[in-house]
């Protein structure tokens, strides 16, 4: 099955909801790599939960370990990123996010636009 897409939103002075996608441990997740992309994961469960950012198989012949992050329980939020392209951008241009379980997890990706000096 294809991975579940995580909605990407652009930060704005009017505010954004950065966690609109419900966790899907059966299919896992992906989002398009961007230099300014940051993953935000919220855990509304009573226990901590892990998310794993999948790395490419190797970089310059060296195996790179996947990045595992523990999300705090009871409404805990963790922001992860930005993601170095040589390590986290998959051949299809996406960043892959795997979940062991997805009980009460939500995920979102925000991008912060560059604002010219005014």
C-alpha positions as CSV (number, residue, x, y, z in Angstrom):
1,X,0.0,0.0,0.0
2,X,1.2,3.5,-0.6
3,X,2.3,5.6,2.3
4,X,-0.2,8.1,3.8
5,X,0.7,11.7,2.8
6,X,1.3,14.2,5.6
7,X,-0.3,17.6,4.7
8,X,2.3,20.3,4.4
9,X,1.2,23.8,5.4
10,X,3.1,27.1,5.1
11,X,3.5,29.2,8.2
12,X,1.6,32.4,8.2
13,X,1.1,35.4,10.4
14,X,-2.6,34.4,10.5
15,X,-1.6,31.0,12.1
16,X,-1.8,27.4,10.8
17,X,-2.8,24.0,12.2
18,X,0.5,22.0,11.9
19,X,-0.9,18.6,12.9
20,X,-3.8,17.8,10.6
21,X,-2.9,14.2,9.6
22,X,-4.0,11.2,11.8
23,X,-1.3,8.7,12.4
24,X,-1.4,5.5,10.2
25,X,0.9,2.8,11.5
26,X,-0.4,0.3,8.9
27,X,0.8,2.4,5.9
28,X,3.2,4.8,7.5
29,X,3.7,8.3,6.1
30,X,5.6,10.5,3.7
31,X,5.9,14.2,2.8
32,X,7.7,16.0,0.1
33,X,11.3,17.0,1.1
34,X,11.9,20.7,1.4
35,X,14.9,22.5,2.9
36,X,12.6,24.3,5.4
37,X,10.2,21.4,6.2
38,X,9.7,20.6,9.9
39,X,7.7,17.6,11.1
40,X,5.5,18.1,14.1
41,X,4.1,15.1,16.0
42,X,1.5,15.3,18.8
43,X,0.8,12.4,21.1
44,X,-2.5,12.5,22.9
45,X,-2.0,8.9,24.3
46,X,-1.1,8.2,28.0
47,X,2.1,6.5,26.9
48,X,5.1,7.8,25.0
49,X,5.3,6.7,21.3
50,X,8.2,6.5,18.8
51,X,8.4,7.8,15.3
52,X,11.2,6.8,12.9
53,X,12.5,9.0,10.1
54,X,13.9,6.6,7.5
55,X,17.3,7.3,6.1
56,X,18.6,6.4,2.6
57,X,20.4,3.1,2.6
58,X,23.9,4.7,2.8
59,X,25.7,7.9,2.2
60,X,29.1,7.7,0.5
61,X,29.2,4.0,1.2
62,X,28.5,4.4,4.9
63,X,25.3,3.0,6.5
64,X,23.2,5.6,8.2
65,X,21.0,4.6,11.1
66,X,17.3,5.7,10.9
67,X,16.4,8.5,13.3
68,X,14.1,7.4,16.1
69,X,12.4,10.1,18.2
70,X,10.2,9.5,21.3
71,X,7.0,11.7,21.5
72,X,6.1,12.6,25.1
73,X,2.7,11.3,26.4
74,X,-0.4,13.3,27.4
75,X,-0.4,15.9,24.7
76,X,3.3,16.0,24.1
77,X,4.6,17.6,21.0
78,X,7.9,17.2,19.2
79,X,9.2,19.2,16.2
80,X,11.7,17.4,14.1
81,X,13.8,18.8,11.3
82,X,14.9,20.3,9.0
83,X,16.1,17.1,7.1
84,X,19.4,16.9,5.4
85,X,18.7,15.8,1.8
86,X,21.6,13.4,1.5
87,X,20.4,11.5,4.5
88,X,16.6,11.8,4.6
89,X,15.4,12.5,1.0
90,X,14.3,9.2,-0.6
91,X,14.8,8.6,-4.3
92,X,11.2,9.6,-5.0
93,X,11.8,13.0,-3.3
94,X,9.9,12.3,-0.1
95,X,10.8,12.0,3.5
96,X,9.5,8.7,5.0
97,X,8.1,8.5,8.6
98,X,7.3,5.2,10.2
99,X,5.2,4.5,13.2
100,X,5.2,1.4,15.4
101,X,1.8,2.3,16.7
102,X,-0.4,5.3,16.0
103,X,-2.7,5.5,19.0
104,X,-3.8,9.1,19.3
105,X,-0.9,10.5,17.2
106,X,-1.3,13.4,14.7
107,X,1.4,14.6,12.3
108,X,1.9,17.7,10.3
109,X,4.6,19.4,8.3
110,X,5.2,23.2,8.3
111,X,7.4,25.2,6.0
112,X,8.5,28.8,6.9
113,X,8.7,31.1,3.9
114,X,11.6,33.4,3.6
115,X,10.5,37.0,4.0
116,X,12.6,39.7,2.2
117,X,13.9,42.5,4.3
118,X,11.3,45.2,4.4
